[in-house]
Amino acid sequence: MESLEAGTAVESFLGAINDSVDGGEATVHDALDEAIATLDLGKAKIKGANGSTLCEVKADGTIMSGVSENLGQVCPSQLLSSLA
């Protein structure tokens, strides 16, 4: 991973993940530098600013919403290799 920033297809800045991990969690900031979510790296969850689970990546790569809807699938081995 070259950058912890996110943007649009026309390269407008949307936000970034802070590069420091505190207690296994990293904070996501929007383009206005406001904290909007937390990544729980140990449980593979994204939590909103209010602490509710927005989505979770299961061990088999299934991405589930906070209300248990299937949002999609990733290949865990490819995801892990892209983070290395």
N, C-alpha and C positions, 0 to 999 in steps of 0.2 A: 504494500500500500504506500503510495507516494505522498498522499496528503490526507488529512483528516477533515478536509473542507468539502462542502457540497455546493453544487451550482446547477444552473439550468443548461439546456443544450446550447444556448448562446452565451454561456459563461457568465451569467449574472450570479453573484454570490448569494447563497441561501443561508449558510451557517456553517458551523464546525463543531467537532467533538474536541473537548480540551485534551491535551496530550498527557495530563497527569491523572493517574488512577488512584483514588482514595478508597481503601476498603473494598477493592474489587469493582468499583463503580466509576464511570466517567460521565461528565456532564455535557449535554448537547446545548449549544447556544445558537440562536437565530441570527439573522443579519444585523439586528439591532443590539447584539451581544447580551440578549436576555436568555436566562436558562429556561429551556422549554421541555427538556426530557433528561432522563438518566439511563445510561446503559449499565445493566447489571451483568458484568462479564462472566461471573460464576454461574448464573442461572440462565444466561442467554435471553434476557428480557429487556424490553424497552419500556420504561415507566414514564408517564406524563409528569408535568410539574406538580400535580396534586398527589402523586405517588401511586396512581392506579396503573395497572399493567395495560399497555397499548398492544403489545404483541410479544410473542415468545417463539424462539426457534427450538424445536424438539430435537432429540438426539438423532432421529432419522432424517432431519432436514426440513420437516414440515413447519411452516410458519403459521401460528395460530393467533387470532386476535384475542383481546382481553375478555371477550364473551364467547370464546371457543369456536369461532368461525375459521375455517381453513382459508388462509390468504394466499397460499402458494407453497412452493417447495424449492429448496436449494440442495445441492450436492455437498454434504458436509466435508468431504475430503478436498473438493475444489475450493470451498470457502476457507478452510484452514490453510491450504497452501497459498492462497492469495494474501492472507494476513501475515505470513511468515516473511 
